[in-house]
Amino acid sequence: MATRGRKPLPTALKELEGDRGKGRRPLNKDEPTPPQDNVKCPAWLMPEAKKEWKRLAPSLIAMGVLTEHDMEAFAGYCQAYARWREAEEFLSQHGTIFKTPSGYVQQVPQVSIAMQNLKIMQSFCAEFGLTPASRARLYANSGDSAASDDPMESVLKGGWQDVQ
Protein backbone atom coordinates (compact mmCIF):
# COMPACT_ATOMS: atom_id res chain seq x y z
CA MET A 1 0.00 0.00 0.00
CA ALA A 2 1.36 3.39 -0.98
CA THR A 3 1.77 6.21 1.50
CA ARG A 4 -0.21 9.40 1.09
CA GLY A 5 1.03 12.87 0.37
CA ARG A 6 4.34 14.17 -0.84
CA LYS A 7 7.54 12.24 -0.38
CA PRO A 8 9.49 13.82 2.46
CA LEU A 9 12.75 15.55 1.59
CA PRO A 10 15.93 14.45 3.32
CA THR A 11 16.84 16.59 6.31
CA ALA A 12 20.07 17.65 4.58
CA LEU A 13 18.02 19.27 1.79
CA LYS A 14 15.56 20.78 4.27
CA GLU A 15 18.42 22.41 6.18
CA LEU A 16 19.73 23.93 2.95
CA GLU A 17 16.24 25.22 2.09
CA GLY A 18 15.82 27.02 5.38
CA ASP A 19 12.74 27.02 7.59
CA ARG A 20 9.95 26.86 5.01
CA GLY A 21 7.48 25.71 7.67
CA LYS A 22 8.21 28.78 9.83
CA GLY A 23 8.72 26.62 12.91
CA ARG A 24 5.52 24.61 12.49
CA ARG A 25 7.27 21.59 10.98
CA PRO A 26 10.36 20.67 12.97
CA LEU A 27 13.24 18.93 11.26
CA ASN A 28 13.67 15.23 11.93
CA LYS A 29 16.67 15.23 14.25
CA ASP A 30 16.53 11.41 14.47
CA GLU A 31 16.82 10.80 10.72
CA PRO A 32 19.45 8.15 10.04
CA THR A 33 22.59 9.62 8.48
CA PRO A 34 24.54 7.03 6.53
CA PRO A 35 28.31 7.49 6.26
CA GLN A 36 29.75 9.53 3.40
CA ASP A 37 33.34 8.35 3.56
CA ASN A 38 32.96 5.31 1.28
CA VAL A 39 31.14 6.88 -1.68
CA LYS A 40 32.82 5.57 -4.82
CA CYS A 41 31.87 5.52 -8.48
CA PRO A 42 30.74 1.99 -9.45
CA ALA A 43 33.04 0.28 -11.95
CA TRP A 44 30.13 -1.07 -14.01
CA LEU A 45 28.90 2.36 -15.13
CA MET A 46 29.18 3.36 -18.77
CA PRO A 47 32.13 5.71 -19.47
CA GLU A 48 29.84 8.73 -19.96
CA ALA A 49 28.02 7.86 -16.73
CA LYS A 50 31.35 7.80 -14.87
CA LYS A 51 32.11 11.29 -16.18
CA GLU A 52 28.74 12.53 -14.89
CA TRP A 53 29.41 10.86 -11.52
CA LYS A 54 32.77 12.59 -11.23
CA ARG A 55 31.20 15.92 -12.23
CA LEU A 56 28.33 15.93 -9.71
CA ALA A 57 29.29 13.62 -6.82
CA PRO A 58 31.70 16.00 -5.04
CA SER A 59 29.11 18.76 -4.70
CA LEU A 60 26.38 16.32 -3.60
CA ILE A 61 28.69 14.86 -0.97
CA ALA A 62 29.56 18.35 0.24
CA MET A 63 25.84 19.16 0.57
CA GLY A 64 25.33 15.98 2.59
CA VAL A 65 22.91 14.51 0.06
CA LEU A 66 25.01 11.69 -1.44
CA THR A 67 25.91 8.95 1.04
CA GLU A 68 26.86 5.27 0.89
CA HIS A 69 23.19 4.31 0.84
CA ASP A 70 22.40 6.63 -2.07
CA MET A 71 25.08 5.35 -4.43
CA GLU A 72 22.74 3.03 -6.37
CA ALA A 73 20.15 5.74 -6.92
CA PHE A 74 22.81 8.19 -8.07
CA ALA A 75 24.33 5.50 -10.30
CA GLY A 76 20.86 5.08 -11.84
CA TYR A 77 20.79 8.81 -12.60
CA CYS A 78 24.28 8.70 -14.13
CA GLN A 79 23.46 5.64 -16.24
CA ALA A 80 20.23 7.24 -17.49
CA TYR A 81 22.23 10.37 -18.33
CA ALA A 82 24.72 8.32 -20.37
CA ARG A 83 21.95 6.52 -22.28
CA TRP A 84 20.07 9.76 -22.88
CA ARG A 85 23.19 11.42 -24.21
CA GLU A 86 23.99 8.44 -26.43
CA ALA A 87 20.48 8.53 -27.92
CA GLU A 88 20.66 12.31 -28.43
CA GLU A 89 24.01 12.01 -30.23
CA PHE A 90 22.51 9.36 -32.53
CA LEU A 91 19.54 11.64 -33.26
CA SER A 92 21.86 14.56 -34.02
CA GLN A 93 23.76 12.49 -36.56
CA HIS A 94 20.94 10.46 -38.14
CA GLY A 95 17.74 12.44 -37.57
CA THR A 96 14.52 11.42 -35.90
CA ILE A 97 12.67 9.67 -38.75
CA PHE A 98 13.43 7.07 -41.41
CA LYS A 99 11.62 5.52 -44.33
CA THR A 100 10.71 1.84 -44.06
CA PRO A 101 11.23 -0.53 -47.01
CA SER A 102 7.48 -0.35 -47.68
CA GLY A 103 7.64 3.45 -47.94
CA TYR A 104 6.22 4.49 -44.57
CA VAL A 105 7.90 7.23 -42.56
CA GLN A 106 8.64 6.11 -39.02
CA GLN A 107 10.29 7.50 -35.92
CA VAL A 108 13.67 6.00 -34.97
CA PRO A 109 13.69 4.08 -31.64
CA GLN A 110 16.27 6.48 -30.17
CA VAL A 111 13.55 9.14 -29.82
CA SER A 112 11.65 7.08 -27.26
CA ILE A 113 14.90 5.91 -25.65
CA ALA A 114 15.96 9.54 -25.17
CA MET A 115 12.54 10.52 -23.77
CA GLN A 116 12.40 7.59 -21.33
CA ASN A 117 15.88 8.25 -19.99
CA LEU A 118 15.16 11.97 -19.68
CA LYS A 119 12.14 11.15 -17.49
CA ILE A 120 14.28 8.84 -15.36
CA MET A 121 16.90 11.57 -15.01
CA GLN A 122 14.27 14.13 -14.00
CA SER A 123 12.89 11.91 -11.25
CA PHE A 124 16.39 11.27 -9.85
CA CYS A 125 17.24 14.97 -10.15
CA ALA A 126 14.27 15.84 -7.95
CA GLU A 127 15.43 13.27 -5.38
CA PHE A 128 18.92 14.77 -5.18
CA GLY A 129 17.91 18.45 -5.41
CA LEU A 130 19.35 18.90 -8.90
CA THR A 131 16.39 20.51 -10.68
CA PRO A 132 16.19 24.29 -11.09
CA ALA A 133 13.07 24.38 -8.90
CA SER A 134 14.70 22.45 -6.07
CA ARG A 135 17.88 24.54 -6.36
CA ALA A 136 15.83 27.73 -6.14
CA ARG A 137 14.58 26.61 -2.72
CA LEU A 138 18.07 25.98 -1.36
CA TYR A 139 20.00 28.48 0.73
CA ALA A 140 23.65 27.54 0.71
CA ASN A 141 25.81 28.36 3.71
CA SER A 142 28.32 31.05 2.81
CA GLY A 143 30.99 29.13 4.72
CA ASP A 144 31.97 32.15 6.83
CA SER A 145 30.23 31.39 10.12
CA ALA A 146 32.50 33.71 12.09
CA ALA A 147 31.43 36.71 10.05
CA SER A 148 28.45 37.46 12.28
CA ASP A 149 28.83 40.39 14.69
CA ASP A 150 25.75 39.42 16.69
CA PRO A 151 26.88 38.08 20.12
CA MET A 152 23.55 36.29 20.68
CA GLU A 153 24.00 34.37 17.45
CA SER A 154 27.44 33.31 18.64
CA VAL A 155 25.97 32.14 21.96
CA LEU A 156 23.24 30.18 20.20
CA LYS A 157 25.79 28.47 17.98
CA GLY A 158 27.82 27.33 20.95
CA GLY A 159 30.52 30.00 20.92
CA TRP A 160 29.56 31.47 24.30
CA GLN A 161 33.14 31.22 25.60
CA ASP A 162 34.27 33.82 23.03
CA VAL A 163 31.60 36.42 23.90
CA GLN A 164 32.81 39.18 26.24
C-alpha positions as CSV (number, residue, x, y, z in Angstrom):
1,M,0.0,0.0,0.0
2,A,1.4,3.4,-1.0
3,T,1.8,6.2,1.5
4,R,-0.2,9.4,1.1
5,G,1.0,12.9,0.4
6,R,4.3,14.2,-0.8
7,K,7.5,12.2,-0.4
8,P,9.5,13.8,2.5
9,L,12.7,15.6,1.6
10,P,15.9,14.4,3.3
11,T,16.8,16.6,6.3
12,A,20.1,17.7,4.6
13,L,18.0,19.3,1.8
14,K,15.6,20.8,4.3
15,E,18.4,22.4,6.2
16,L,19.7,23.9,3.0
17,E,16.2,25.2,2.1
18,G,15.8,27.0,5.4
19,D,12.7,27.0,7.6
20,R,9.9,26.9,5.0
21,G,7.5,25.7,7.7
22,K,8.2,28.8,9.8
23,G,8.7,26.6,12.9
24,R,5.5,24.6,12.5
25,R,7.3,21.6,11.0
26,P,10.4,20.7,13.0
27,L,13.2,18.9,11.3
28,N,13.7,15.2,11.9
29,K,16.7,15.2,14.2
30,D,16.5,11.4,14.5
31,E,16.8,10.8,10.7
32,P,19.4,8.2,10.0
33,T,22.6,9.6,8.5
34,P,24.5,7.0,6.5
35,P,28.3,7.5,6.3
36,Q,29.7,9.5,3.4
37,D,33.3,8.4,3.6
38,N,33.0,5.3,1.3
39,V,31.1,6.9,-1.7
40,K,32.8,5.6,-4.8
41,C,31.9,5.5,-8.5
42,P,30.7,2.0,-9.5
43,A,33.0,0.3,-11.9
44,W,30.1,-1.1,-14.0
45,L,28.9,2.4,-15.1
46,M,29.2,3.4,-18.8
47,P,32.1,5.7,-19.5
48,E,29.8,8.7,-20.0
49,A,28.0,7.9,-16.7
50,K,31.4,7.8,-14.9
51,K,32.1,11.3,-16.2
52,E,28.7,12.5,-14.9
53,W,29.4,10.9,-11.5
54,K,32.8,12.6,-11.2
55,R,31.2,15.9,-12.2
56,L,28.3,15.9,-9.7
57,A,29.3,13.6,-6.8
58,P,31.7,16.0,-5.0
59,S,29.1,18.8,-4.7
60,L,26.4,16.3,-3.6
61,I,28.7,14.9,-1.0
62,A,29.6,18.4,0.2
63,M,25.8,19.2,0.6
64,G,25.3,16.0,2.6
65,V,22.9,14.5,0.1
66,L,25.0,11.7,-1.4
67,T,25.9,9.0,1.0
68,E,26.9,5.3,0.9
69,H,23.2,4.3,0.8
70,D,22.4,6.6,-2.1
71,M,25.1,5.3,-4.4
72,E,22.7,3.0,-6.4
73,A,20.1,5.7,-6.9
74,F,22.8,8.2,-8.1
75,A,24.3,5.5,-10.3
76,G,20.9,5.1,-11.8
77,Y,20.8,8.8,-12.6
78,C,24.3,8.7,-14.1
79,Q,23.5,5.6,-16.2
80,A,20.2,7.2,-17.5
81,Y,22.2,10.4,-18.3
82,A,24.7,8.3,-20.4
83,R,22.0,6.5,-22.3
84,W,20.1,9.8,-22.9
85,R,23.2,11.4,-24.2
86,E,24.0,8.4,-26.4
87,A,20.5,8.5,-27.9
88,E,20.7,12.3,-28.4
89,E,24.0,12.0,-30.2
90,F,22.5,9.4,-32.5
91,L,19.5,11.6,-33.3
92,S,21.9,14.6,-34.0
93,Q,23.8,12.5,-36.6
94,H,20.9,10.5,-38.1
95,G,17.7,12.4,-37.6
96,T,14.5,11.4,-35.9
97,I,12.7,9.7,-38.8
98,F,13.4,7.1,-41.4
99,K,11.6,5.5,-44.3
100,T,10.7,1.8,-44.1
101,P,11.2,-0.5,-47.0
102,S,7.5,-0.4,-47.7
103,G,7.6,3.5,-47.9
104,Y,6.2,4.5,-44.6
105,V,7.9,7.2,-42.6
106,Q,8.6,6.1,-39.0
107,Q,10.3,7.5,-35.9
108,V,13.7,6.0,-35.0
109,P,13.7,4.1,-31.6
110,Q,16.3,6.5,-30.2
111,V,13.6,9.1,-29.8
112,S,11.6,7.1,-27.3
113,I,14.9,5.9,-25.6
114,A,16.0,9.5,-25.2
115,M,12.5,10.5,-23.8
116,Q,12.4,7.6,-21.3
117,N,15.9,8.3,-20.0
118,L,15.2,12.0,-19.7
119,K,12.1,11.1,-17.5
120,I,14.3,8.8,-15.4
121,M,16.9,11.6,-15.0
122,Q,14.3,14.1,-14.0
123,S,12.9,11.9,-11.2
124,F,16.4,11.3,-9.9
125,C,17.2,15.0,-10.2
126,A,14.3,15.8,-8.0
127,E,15.4,13.3,-5.4
128,F,18.9,14.8,-5.2
129,G,17.9,18.4,-5.4
130,L,19.4,18.9,-8.9
131,T,16.4,20.5,-10.7
132,P,16.2,24.3,-11.1
133,A,13.1,24.4,-8.9
134,S,14.7,22.5,-6.1
135,R,17.9,24.5,-6.4
136,A,15.8,27.7,-6.1
137,R,14.6,26.6,-2.7
138,L,18.1,26.0,-1.4
139,Y,20.0,28.5,0.7
140,A,23.7,27.5,0.7
141,N,25.8,28.4,3.7
142,S,28.3,31.0,2.8
143,G,31.0,29.1,4.7
144,D,32.0,32.2,6.8
145,S,30.2,31.4,10.1
146,A,32.5,33.7,12.1
147,A,31.4,36.7,10.0
148,S,28.4,37.5,12.3
149,D,28.8,40.4,14.7
150,D,25.7,39.4,16.7
151,P,26.9,38.1,20.1
152,M,23.6,36.3,20.7
153,E,24.0,34.4,17.4
154,S,27.4,33.3,18.6
155,V,26.0,32.1,22.0
156,L,23.2,30.2,20.2
157,K,25.8,28.5,18.0
158,G,27.8,27.3,20.9
159,G,30.5,30.0,20.9
160,W,29.6,31.5,24.3
161,Q,33.1,31.2,25.6
162,D,34.3,33.8,23.0
163,V,31.6,36.4,23.9
164,Q,32.8,39.2,26.2
